[in-house]
């Protein structure tokens, strides 16, 4: 009799736990990664590039012929993304108007959001993040930078004011290479 009532109590508890777990999972805010990557970023500073890398970078810039804003926008669209050369990382993602994303970046060096540029005539918005920044960086998106498990973590949320592509640009302004990883997650 005791075994039978223990078995019934165990079954009832298991059913309740399953229902509670289902309720939590169903009502938990959905998080969908729309862009993510992990990479090593060399230095973007000329004085820290090897002679060969510096010459390649100069030839690449000359070939790009970025004389006007229109040239720059066409160049952005023609790049094979994600782009990771010369201490410069670039990727893009699409957002609908009013969608909100959280950007989470981790690096072995401090990071900061230092710039947000829009070229409305061409539908381009660029979020720029730089490594090796000091504490005086503007937090354009109410960003937080803190130490997590020995690395630096940068977090900020961003709400799209219009539908379109948004570019994430990361520059390494330190003399050494840095490891980075990020995720752009859609918040529901």
N, C-alpha and C positions, 0 to 999 in steps of 0.2 A: 504494500500500500504506500509506504514512504517512497519507494523507488518510483512508483507510478506518479505520485504528486510532484516529485522532483523533476521527472521527465516532462510533465505538463508545464511546470513553471519555467523550465529551460526552453521549451518550445515557444511559450508566450513571450519570454524575454528576447529570444532570437527574432521573432516576428516584429516586436516593437523596435528593436535595434535596426532591423532592415528598413522599416518604415521611416524611422528618424533619419537614417543615413540617406535614404532616397530623397527625403524632403530637403535635407541640407544640400545635397548635390544638385537637385533641381533648382533650388532658389539661390544658389551661390552665384555671384557675378561671373559671367562668362569671360574668359580671357583667351583671345586668339592672336597668335603671333603673325604679323603680316610681313615682317622683315626681321632677319636675324643673321648673324655671322660671327665668326671668330677668326682673328688674323694677327699677323705681326706687321707693324708699321715702321718703316725706316724713317730717318730724319728728313724733314722737309727743308731744312736750312742748308743753303749752298755750301757754307764752310764745313759742314759735316758729311757732305756727299763725297764719295770717291771721285777721282778725276773722270773716270769712265761714266759713272752715273750722272755727274754734272753735265758732261757733253751730251749724253743721251737726252737729258731733261731739256737742255737748250734747243737741241734739234727738234724734239717733240713739240716744244712751245712754238718754234718758228713754223713748223708744219701745220699746227693747229690754226694759225693766223686769226687770233682772237682780237681783231681790231675794233669791232663794234659789239654792242649788246646782242644784236641779232646773231652775229657769228658765234658768240659764247653760248647762246641758247641752242643753236643748231648743233654745236659741238657736244653739249650736254646730252642731247637726244641721240647722237650718233655713237656715243661711248658704249662699249660693251660693259655692262654692269653686273656685279659689283666691280669697281675699278680700284686697284690698290697698287700704286706706283709712286715713286718719288716722295714718300712720306705723306701721301694724300690718298684718302679712302673716300669713295663716293658710291652711294646706292640710292634708289628711289622706291617710293611706295605710293599707292593711290588712296586718297581719302574722299569720302562723300562729305558734303557740307554738314557741319555740326558734329561729325564723328570726333571722338576724343581718343587719343592714343597716349600710352605711357611709354617713354623711352627709358630703358635701363641699360647703362653701360658699366662695364667693369674693366679696369686696367691696373697695371702695376705702377702707374704714375697718376698724379691728380689730373682731372679733366674739368672742363668748364664750358658752359654754353656762352659763346661770346657774340654771336651775331645771328640775325634772322633777316634775310634779304628776300624781296619779292620783285619779280619782273612781270607785273600784271598783264602787259600787252602780249606776253608770250606764255602766260599761265605757268610760270615757274616760281617756286618758293624753295629757299635753301636754308636749312638749319645747320649752322657751323659749330663744331665742337673742337676745341684745341686741347692738346695735352701740355702738361707742364705749366699750367696757369697758376697764378697766385690768388690770394684771397680777395683781391679787388675786382674780380671779374663780375660783370653784370649778370645777374640771374634773370634772364629774359623770361623764363618760364617758371619762376619760383623753383629753381632747381635745388636739390640737396646733394651735397658731396660729403661722403663719410667713408671711414675705413670699415671694411667688412672682410673678415678672414684674411687679413694681411694685404688686401688689394683695395684700390679706391673704387667707390661705386657712385655713379652720377645717376640721379632720377629726376625726371620732370614729365609733366603732362602737357599736352598740346591739343587744342581744339581747332579743327579746320574751319576757317571762315568761308571757304568756298570749296566746291568739288574740284579735284585736280591732283596732279602729281606733286609730291613733296620730296625734295632731295635731302639726304643726310650726308653731310660732308665732315670728315674728321681729318685734322691736320696735326702732325707731330712736330712740335717746335722745340723738342729737346735734342741734344746731340746724339743720344743713343736710341736704338729701336725700342718700341714699346709693344706689349701684347695687349690686345683689345678684344672685347666681345660685347655684343649688344643684342637687344631684342626690342622691337617696336611692337607693342601689344595693343590691340583694339579693346577698349573698355566698353562694356554694354551697360 
